[in-house]
Amino acid sequence: MEKLFEFIGNHMILVGTFVFLLALFIRNETRRGGQAVSAQQLVDMVNRENALVLDVRDKKEFEAGHIVNAINIPYAALEGRLGELKKHQERPLVVACKMGQHSGTAGTLLRKNGFTNVQRLTGGIAEWRNQNLPVVKA
């Protein structure tokens, strides 16, 4: 630990630049696709605010198990099928994918197209299943 402080003292510009870039990275990730919500927060949002779950996994994965009443629009087709979501534009919208890797980008696309209340499910459907929450098979 002593050497760490010595390193910081000797390389102030390097450490300062690292901290600055780290802060910018964190800010960018949090703004990217909307606020991240946990599985329990999603359950509360669906029950209290009538939130809509948008599942951006492919059809085969969606049919293997998805959140109740979720709408499936695969990530690759999302831009072309935004019209299907226009009637839900005022509802809270939570984007879910397999492990959380596509939900941020999908959230950004939705925000650019006029959806204001967009969040993303932390950990995706994998985290949902890890918490033993119910899934529906098609």
Summary of the structure (lengths in Angstrom):
residues: 138
radius of gyration: 18.7
end to end distance: 54.7
largest distance: 60.4
contacts: 394
relative contact order: 0.18
helix: 56%
strand: 14%
